[in-house]
């Protein structure tokens, strides 16, 4: 598992602003920080991908370079994943994308909840490298259901699961049920509260990015 803030780098600054209640009211800045972190994470993941040699003609000669062998398939989970996804798209600018609408249903009396999935659109995923993009990895349930739903479009050869903040519980759940996945996160938080939100976390990323939603 890769944790971006294990070492000192600019990601600490961006995540601190995402968490800060005095800055969160600026939704444009919130979205921009998610996008910046998407760019940083895309760069780190790019180091693990396959490349092939390419000779590039310059005005003064020829340069021997390396180019990405194949673009990954990017999969944001709507709606909170969209700004984070934009950062990945900035770097993998020719990548095909799949889109998933997955969200928490109503909480039951015992504080449990079901994941609802109402939208999915995807290209052929057969033998592709897949990057699943969601700012918050809380329980891990939506990630597992998303991966299961995507299998109808073909079996990828590699799955990356990327978050800005993950809980230890969610990480353990994904590692237990999807051990082949590669996990990437900006920061790892200790626990979930009784409503399954990450603590200290940052709150509801979708609401902070796009405005409060009405529960139905």
GIQUI-V343323 format. One line per field, one symbol per residue. ss: DSSP state (A for helix, B for strand, O for the rest). psi: psi as a letter, one per 30 degrees, with the letter a starting at -180 (. if undefined). burial: 1 if it has 24 or more other C-alpha atoms within 12 Angstrom, else 0. A space follows every 50 residues. Layout:
# GIQUI-V343323
ss->???
psi->???
burial->???
This chain:
# GIQUI-V343323
ss->OBBAAAOOOOAAAAAAAAAOOOOOOOAAAAAAAAAAAAAAAAAAAAOOOO BBBBBBBBOOBBBBBBBBOOOOBBBBBBOOAAAAAAAAAAAOOOOOBBBB BBBBBBBOOOOOBBBBBBBBBOOOOOOOBBBBBOOBBOOOAAAAAAAAAA AAAOOOOBBBBBBBBBBAAAAAAAAAAOOOOBBBBBBBBOBBOOOOOBBO OOOOAAAAAAOOOOOO
psi->kkjegflklfeeeeeeeefjfffffjeeeeeeeeeeeeeeeeeeeffflk llkkkkklfgbkkjlklkekklkkjkjkfffeeeeeeefeeifgklklkk jklkakklfgglllkkjfkkklakgkglkkjkjkekjdffeeeeeeeeef ffgljlfkkkjkleklleeeeeeeeefiffkkkklekjlelkafghkkkf bgajeeeeeglklkk.
burial->11111000001101111110000100101111111111111100110010 00000000000000000000111111111111111111101100111111 11110000000000001001111010011111111111111111111011 00000101111111111111110100010011111111101100011111 1111110110000000
